[in-house]
Amino acid sequence: MNRSYEVEYCNLELRFDRRQIQNLLRELIQQGYSLYWNESDHLFTVSVRTGRKLLKLRFQRILNRYKLVGDYWSRTRSWRSGSKS
């Protein structure tokens, strides 16, 4: 049986330091994702190829930290043991 989990957050603010973003990039590369990034004085953009889709994560620079900006949607699927789809 196939089950899906969806979570919706409103007005959630996530902030990261540069090291955390670098660790995220490293982990995504180790997991086999194709990605590239671009950085300006005010914005750090990470583009991640997830199958046929391209996910762009935008981080706004605020002093020495980065705030994740934009609307993002994620779905996690899990299957009961013994059945696969």
N, CA, C and O atoms as CSV, one atom per row, in Angstrom:
chain,resi,resn,atom,element,x,y,z
A,1,MET,N,N,0.841,-1.177,0.000
A,1,MET,CA,C,0.000,0.000,0.000
A,1,MET,C,C,0.885,1.238,0.000
A,1,MET,O,O,1.886,1.306,0.714
A,2,ASN,N,N,0.509,2.190,-0.792
A,2,ASN,CA,C,1.285,3.422,-0.948
A,2,ASN,C,C,0.707,4.510,-0.045
A,2,ASN,O,O,-0.501,4.750,-0.043
A,3,ARG,N,N,1.574,5.163,0.719
A,3,ARG,CA,C,1.151,6.275,1.576
A,3,ARG,C,C,2.029,7.471,1.290
A,3,ARG,O,O,3.209,7.328,0.970
A,4,SER,N,N,1.453,8.644,1.406
A,4,SER,CA,C,2.201,9.886,1.230
A,4,SER,C,C,2.018,10.756,2.455
A,4,SER,O,O,0.972,10.723,3.104
A,5,TYR,N,N,3.036,11.532,2.767
A,5,TYR,CA,C,2.979,12.474,3.876
A,5,TYR,C,C,3.231,13.860,3.325
A,5,TYR,O,O,4.185,14.073,2.577
A,6,GLU,N,N,2.397,14.787,3.686
A,6,GLU,CA,C,2.575,16.171,3.275
A,6,GLU,C,C,2.523,17.053,4.519
A,6,GLU,O,O,1.718,16.837,5.425
A,7,VAL,N,N,3.391,18.038,4.536
A,7,VAL,CA,C,3.434,18.976,5.650
A,7,VAL,C,C,3.418,20.370,5.054
A,7,VAL,O,O,4.132,20.655,4.093
A,8,GLU,N,N,2.614,21.224,5.622
A,8,GLU,CA,C,2.549,22.606,5.148
A,8,GLU,C,C,2.910,23.533,6.296
A,8,GLU,O,O,2.351,23.442,7.389
A,9,TYR,N,N,3.852,24.424,6.030
A,9,TYR,CA,C,4.260,25.415,7.006
A,9,TYR,C,C,3.964,26.794,6.438
A,9,TYR,O,O,4.163,27.042,5.248
A,10,CYS,N,N,3.498,27.664,7.273
A,10,CYS,CA,C,3.261,29.051,6.855
A,10,CYS,C,C,4.086,29.970,7.750
A,10,CYS,O,O,4.186,29.760,8.959
A,11,ASN,N,N,4.665,30.973,7.141
A,11,ASN,CA,C,5.439,31.972,7.883
A,11,ASN,C,C,6.596,31.356,8.669
A,11,ASN,O,O,6.909,31.798,9.775
A,12,LEU,N,N,7.213,30.356,8.102
A,12,LEU,CA,C,8.362,29.710,8.719
A,12,LEU,C,C,9.628,30.379,8.188
A,12,LEU,O,O,9.805,30.511,6.977
A,13,GLU,N,N,10.495,30.794,9.085
A,13,GLU,CA,C,11.734,31.456,8.682
A,13,GLU,C,C,12.912,30.582,9.071
A,13,GLU,O,O,13.104,30.262,10.244
A,14,LEU,N,N,13.707,30.197,8.064
A,14,LEU,CA,C,14.888,29.376,8.296
A,14,LEU,C,C,16.122,30.190,7.948
A,14,LEU,O,O,16.210,30.781,6.872
A,15,ARG,N,N,17.076,30.213,8.875
A,15,ARG,CA,C,18.326,30.944,8.655
A,15,ARG,C,C,19.501,29.998,8.832
A,15,ARG,O,O,19.483,29.109,9.684
A,16,PHE,N,N,20.524,30.205,8.011
A,16,PHE,CA,C,21.687,29.332,7.998
A,16,PHE,C,C,22.946,30.177,7.991
A,16,PHE,O,O,22.937,31.324,7.543
A,17,ASP,N,N,24.023,29.603,8.490
A,17,ASP,CA,C,25.306,30.264,8.283
A,17,ASP,C,C,25.969,29.609,7.065
A,17,ASP,O,O,25.510,28.577,6.575
A,18,ARG,N,N,27.021,30.205,6.601
A,18,ARG,CA,C,27.686,29.738,5.367
A,18,ARG,C,C,28.133,28.280,5.479
A,18,ARG,O,O,28.007,27.521,4.518
A,19,ARG,N,N,28.639,27.895,6.612
A,19,ARG,CA,C,29.106,26.526,6.821
A,19,ARG,C,C,27.974,25.521,6.650
A,19,ARG,O,O,28.178,24.454,6.071
A,20,GLN,N,N,26.783,25.849,7.145
A,20,GLN,CA,C,25.645,24.947,7.014
A,20,GLN,C,C,25.231,24.773,5.553
A,20,GLN,O,O,24.866,23.675,5.134
A,21,ILE,N,N,25.289,25.852,4.783
A,21,ILE,CA,C,24.959,25.742,3.355
A,21,ILE,C,C,26.019,24.916,2.635
A,21,ILE,O,O,25.683,24.101,1.776
A,22,GLN,N,N,27.280,25.112,2.969
A,22,GLN,CA,C,28.348,24.313,2.362
A,22,GLN,C,C,28.177,22.833,2.701
A,22,GLN,O,O,28.403,21.972,1.850
A,23,ASN,N,N,27.778,22.535,3.938
A,23,ASN,CA,C,27.532,21.141,4.325
A,23,ASN,C,C,26.353,20.556,3.560
A,23,ASN,O,O,26.379,19.386,3.179
A,24,LEU,N,N,25.312,21.368,3.330
A,24,LEU,CA,C,24.170,20.924,2.544
A,24,LEU,C,C,24.609,20.576,1.122
A,24,LEU,O,O,24.231,19.531,0.594
A,25,LEU,N,N,25.406,21.449,0.503
A,25,LEU,CA,C,25.899,21.186,-0.845
A,25,LEU,C,C,26.721,19.907,-0.886
A,25,LEU,O,O,26.551,19.087,-1.788
A,26,ARG,N,N,27.596,19.737,0.070
A,26,ARG,CA,C,28.430,18.536,0.142
A,26,ARG,C,C,27.579,17.277,0.252
A,26,ARG,O,O,27.842,16.286,-0.429
A,27,GLU,N,N,26.567,17.315,1.103
A,27,GLU,CA,C,25.691,16.157,1.297
A,27,GLU,C,C,24.897,15.839,0.030
A,27,GLU,O,O,24.758,14.673,-0.338
A,28,LEU,N,N,24.377,16.865,-0.634
A,28,LEU,CA,C,23.634,16.643,-1.875
A,28,LEU,C,C,24.523,16.017,-2.945
A,28,LEU,O,O,24.089,15.116,-3.663
A,29,ILE,N,N,25.762,16.487,-3.057
A,29,ILE,CA,C,26.706,15.919,-4.020
A,29,ILE,C,C,27.000,14.467,-3.672
A,29,ILE,O,O,27.028,13.616,-4.561
A,30,GLN,N,N,27.221,14.171,-2.394
A,30,GLN,CA,C,27.490,12.801,-1.972
A,30,GLN,C,C,26.310,11.875,-2.241
A,30,GLN,O,O,26.497,10.679,-2.469
A,31,GLN,N,N,25.089,12.425,-2.216
A,31,GLN,CA,C,23.896,11.628,-2.496
A,31,GLN,C,C,23.664,11.466,-4.000
A,31,GLN,O,O,22.729,10.778,-4.409
A,32,GLY,N,N,24.501,12.089,-4.822
A,32,GLY,CA,C,24.434,11.899,-6.261
A,32,GLY,C,C,23.615,12.933,-7.021
A,32,GLY,O,O,23.352,12.760,-8.211
A,33,TYR,N,N,23.211,14.004,-6.347
A,33,TYR,CA,C,22.451,15.040,-7.036
A,33,TYR,C,C,23.373,15.909,-7.879
A,33,TYR,O,O,24.516,16.173,-7.506
A,34,SER,N,N,22.859,16.347,-9.016
A,34,SER,CA,C,23.564,17.296,-9.861
A,34,SER,C,C,23.133,18.694,-9.431
A,34,SER,O,O,21.939,18.975,-9.329
A,35,LEU,N,N,24.098,19.561,-9.181
A,35,LEU,CA,C,23.734,20.894,-8.709
A,35,LEU,C,C,24.768,21.924,-9.110
A,35,LEU,O,O,25.901,21.598,-9.466
A,36,TYR,N,N,24.352,23.159,-9.042
A,36,TYR,CA,C,25.260,24.286,-9.201
A,36,TYR,C,C,24.735,25.427,-8.351
A,36,TYR,O,O,23.575,25.425,-7.940
A,37,TRP,N,N,25.591,26.397,-8.091
A,37,TRP,CA,C,25.185,27.521,-7.259
A,37,TRP,C,C,25.760,28.808,-7.814
A,37,TRP,O,O,26.720,28.818,-8.585
A,38,ASN,N,N,25.132,29.893,-7.388
A,38,ASN,CA,C,25.550,31.222,-7.808
A,38,ASN,C,C,25.422,32.131,-6.591
A,38,ASN,O,O,24.453,32.043,-5.838
A,39,GLU,N,N,26.397,32.992,-6.408
A,39,GLU,CA,C,26.381,33.865,-5.242
A,39,GLU,C,C,26.619,35.309,-5.665
A,39,GLU,O,O,27.515,35.602,-6.456
A,40,SER,N,N,25.797,36.206,-5.122
A,40,SER,CA,C,25.998,37.642,-5.318
A,40,SER,C,C,26.108,38.276,-3.928
A,40,SER,O,O,26.147,37.572,-2.919
A,41,ASP,N,N,26.157,39.583,-3.887
A,41,ASP,CA,C,26.258,40.267,-2.599
A,41,ASP,C,C,25.038,40.036,-1.711
A,41,ASP,O,O,25.150,40.052,-0.485
A,42,HIS,N,N,23.874,39.820,-2.328
A,42,HIS,CA,C,22.637,39.736,-1.554
A,42,HIS,C,C,21.926,38.393,-1.633
A,42,HIS,O,O,21.011,38.135,-0.851
A,43,LEU,N,N,22.333,37.533,-2.563
A,43,LEU,CA,C,21.580,36.303,-2.785
A,43,LEU,C,C,22.509,35.137,-3.083
A,43,LEU,O,O,23.470,35.277,-3.839
A,44,PHE,N,N,22.222,33.997,-2.489
A,44,PHE,CA,C,22.935,32.742,-2.738
A,44,PHE,C,C,21.892,31.783,-3.290
A,44,PHE,O,O,20.940,31.443,-2.587
A,45,THR,N,N,22.049,31.341,-4.526
A,45,THR,CA,C,21.078,30.468,-5.169
A,45,THR,C,C,21.709,29.111,-5.427
A,45,THR,O,O,22.811,29.022,-5.968
A,46,VAL,N,N,21.004,28.048,-5.036
A,46,VAL,CA,C,21.439,26.682,-5.278
A,46,VAL,C,C,20.399,26.034,-6.184
A,46,VAL,O,O,19.213,26.024,-5.856
A,47,SER,N,N,20.832,25.492,-7.318
A,47,SER,CA,C,19.944,24.796,-8.246
A,47,SER,C,C,20.271,23.315,-8.192
A,47,SER,O,O,21.406,22.908,-8.436
A,48,VAL,N,N,19.255,22.508,-7.865
A,48,VAL,CA,C,19.440,21.068,-7.690
A,48,VAL,C,C,18.562,20.338,-8.696
A,48,VAL,O,O,17.356,20.579,-8.758
A,49,ARG,N,N,19.159,19.447,-9.484
A,49,ARG,CA,C,18.405,18.640,-10.432
A,49,ARG,C,C,17.879,17.417,-9.677
A,49,ARG,O,O,18.653,16.599,-9.179
A,50,THR,N,N,16.552,17.309,-9.603
A,50,THR,CA,C,15.908,16.179,-8.929
A,50,THR,C,C,15.094,15.429,-9.980
A,50,THR,O,O,13.907,15.700,-10.163
A,51,GLY,N,N,15.724,14.499,-10.659
A,51,GLY,CA,C,15.050,13.808,-11.745
A,51,GLY,C,C,14.846,14.757,-12.907
A,51,GLY,O,O,15.805,15.318,-13.437
A,52,ARG,N,N,13.599,14.934,-13.302
A,52,ARG,CA,C,13.297,15.830,-14.412
A,52,ARG,C,C,13.063,17.261,-13.957
A,52,ARG,O,O,12.921,18.156,-14.789
A,53,LYS,N,N,13.021,17.488,-12.662
A,53,LYS,CA,C,12.734,18.825,-12.141
A,53,LYS,C,C,14.007,19.514,-11.667
A,53,LYS,O,O,14.981,18.874,-11.272
A,54,LEU,N,N,13.963,20.832,-11.721
A,54,LEU,CA,C,15.057,21.652,-11.218
A,54,LEU,C,C,14.527,22.453,-10.039
A,54,LEU,O,O,13.614,23.265,-10.190
A,55,LEU,N,N,15.099,22.222,-8.877
A,55,LEU,CA,C,14.709,22.921,-7.660
A,55,LEU,C,C,15.706,24.041,-7.403
A,55,LEU,O,O,16.913,23.802,-7.347
A,56,LYS,N,N,15.210,25.250,-7.249
A,56,LYS,CA,C,16.081,26.383,-6.955
A,56,LYS,C,C,15.821,26.847,-5.528
A,56,LYS,O,O,14.719,27.281,-5.190
A,57,LEU,N,N,16.852,26.746,-4.701
A,57,LEU,CA,C,16.795,27.229,-3.319
A,57,LEU,C,C,17.443,28.604,-3.296
A,57,LEU,O,O,18.578,28.774,-3.742
A,58,ARG,N,N,16.718,29.575,-2.776
A,58,ARG,CA,C,17.230,30.945,-2.732
A,58,ARG,C,C,17.459,31.346,-1.278
A,58,ARG,O,O,16.569,31.217,-0.437
A,59,PHE,N,N,18.664,31.833,-0.999
A,59,PHE,CA,C,19.024,32.288,0.337
A,59,PHE,C,C,19.377,33.770,0.256
A,59,PHE,O,O,20.275,34.163,-0.488
A,60,GLN,N,N,18.666,34.583,1.023
A,60,GLN,CA,C,18.938,36.020,1.070
A,60,GLN,C,C,19.990,36.285,2.138
A,60,GLN,O,O,19.853,35.841,3.278
A,61,ARG,N,N,21.031,37.003,1.767
A,61,ARG,CA,C,22.094,37.308,2.719
A,61,ARG,C,C,21.654,38.431,3.642
A,61,ARG,O,O,21.253,39.505,3.194
A,62,ILE,N,N,21.738,38.162,4.949
A,62,ILE,CA,C,21.422,39.156,5.971
A,62,ILE,C,C,22.586,39.141,6.957
A,62,ILE,O,O,22.735,38.216,7.756
A,63,LEU,N,N,23.409,40.191,6.881
A,63,LEU,CA,C,24.661,40.267,7.643
A,63,LEU,C,C,25.505,39.035,7.320
A,63,LEU,O,O,25.856,38.831,6.158
A,64,ASN,N,N,25.837,38.215,8.304
A,64,ASN,CA,C,26.682,37.046,8.061
A,64,ASN,C,C,25.886,35.750,7.980
A,64,ASN,O,O,26.461,34.665,8.061
A,65,ARG,N,N,24.572,35.852,7.821
A,65,ARG,CA,C,23.723,34.655,7.752
A,65,ARG,C,C,22.900,34.697,6.475
A,65,ARG,O,O,22.877,35.700,5.761
A,66,TYR,N,N,22.225,33.588,6.203
A,66,TYR,CA,C,21.422,33.461,4.993
A,66,TYR,C,C,20.030,32.983,5.366
A,66,TYR,O,O,19.869,32.011,6.104
A,67,LYS,N,N,19.028,33.681,4.847
A,67,LYS,CA,C,17.633,33.350,5.114
A,67,LYS,C,C,17.056,32.671,3.872
A,67,LYS,O,O,17.147,33.210,2.770
A,68,LEU,N,N,16.464,31.492,4.049
A,68,LEU,CA,C,15.821,30.794,2.943
A,68,LEU,C,C,14.559,31.562,2.569
A,68,LEU,O,O,13.684,31.768,3.410
A,69,VAL,N,N,14.460,31.987,1.304
A,69,VAL,CA,C,13.316,32.780,0.855
A,69,VAL,C,C,12.596,32.049,-0.269
A,69,VAL,O,O,13.206,31.306,-1.039
A,70,GLY,N,N,11.300,32.269,-0.350
A,70,GLY,CA,C,10.501,31.653,-1.401
A,70,GLY,C,C,9.530,30.645,-0.817
A,70,GLY,O,O,9.497,30.409,0.390
A,71,ASP,N,N,8.750,30.062,-1.693
A,71,ASP,CA,C,7.778,29.039,-1.317
A,71,ASP,C,C,8.268,27.697,-1.822
A,71,ASP,O,O,8.624,27.560,-2.993
A,72,TYR,N,N,8.287,26.708,-0.944
A,72,TYR,CA,C,8.781,25.384,-1.291
A,72,TYR,C,C,7.751,24.349,-0.877
A,72,TYR,O,O,7.036,24.516,0.111
A,73,TRP,N,N,7.693,23.285,-1.647
A,73,TRP,CA,C,6.740,22.220,-1.388
A,73,TRP,C,C,7.477,20.907,-1.497
A,73,TRP,O,O,8.278,20.709,-2.411
A,74,SER,N,N,7.208,20.006,-0.564
A,74,SER,CA,C,7.883,18.719,-0.572
A,74,SER,C,C,6.899,17.626,-0.216
A,74,SER,O,O,5.999,17.828,0.600
A,75,ARG,N,N,7.072,16.478,-0.824
A,75,ARG,CA,C,6.255,15.307,-0.502
A,75,ARG,C,C,7.198,14.145,-0.237
A,75,ARG,O,O,8.131,13.904,-1.001
A,76,THR,N,N,6.949,13.432,0.846
A,76,THR,CA,C,7.724,12.250,1.187
A,76,THR,C,C,6.819,11.050,1.067
A,76,THR,O,O,5.717,11.037,1.615
A,77,ARG,N,N,7.274,10.053,0.360
A,77,ARG,CA,C,6.500,8.824,0.211
A,77,ARG,C,C,7.149,7.719,0.994
A,77,ARG,O,O,8.375,7.620,1.064
A,78,SER,N,N,6.325,6.893,1.580
A,78,SER,CA,C,6.850,5.705,2.236
A,78,SER,C,C,5.940,4.544,1.882
A,78,SER,O,O,4.759,4.735,1.594
A,79,TRP,N,N,6.479,3.371,1.902
A,79,TRP,CA,C,5.703,2.176,1.592
A,79,TRP,C,C,5.762,1.229,2.774
A,79,TRP,O,O,6.770,1.145,3.476
A,80,ARG,N,N,4.674,0.525,2.981
A,80,ARG,CA,C,4.681,-0.495,4.022
A,80,ARG,C,C,5.640,-1.597,3.634
A,80,ARG,O,O,5.830,-1.872,2.449
A,81,SER,N,N,6.240,-2.224,4.612
A,81,SER,CA,C,7.187,-3.289,4.294
A,81,SER,C,C,6.466,-4.401,3.544
A,81,SER,O,O,5.328,-4.756,3.853
A,82,GLY,N,N,7.157,-4.932,2.558
A,82,GLY,CA,C,6.599,-6.022,1.772
A,82,GLY,C,C,5.934,-5.583,0.493
A,82,GLY,O,O,5.675,-6.420,-0.372
A,83,SER,N,N,5.646,-4.309,0.337
A,83,SER,CA,C,5.047,-3.869,-0.934
A,83,SER,C,C,5.878,-2.757,-1.521
A,83,SER,O,O,6.354,-1.873,-0.808
A,84,LYS,N,N,6.046,-2.808,-2.812
A,84,LYS,CA,C,6.842,-1.796,-3.502
A,84,LYS,C,C,6.047,-1.296,-4.693
A,84,LYS,O,O,5.291,-2.046,-5.310
A,85,SER,N,N,6.225,-0.016,-5.012
A,85,SER,CA,C,5.559,0.549,-6.187
A,85,SER,C,C,6.569,1.142,-7.112
A,85,SER,O,O,6.208,1.670,-8.164
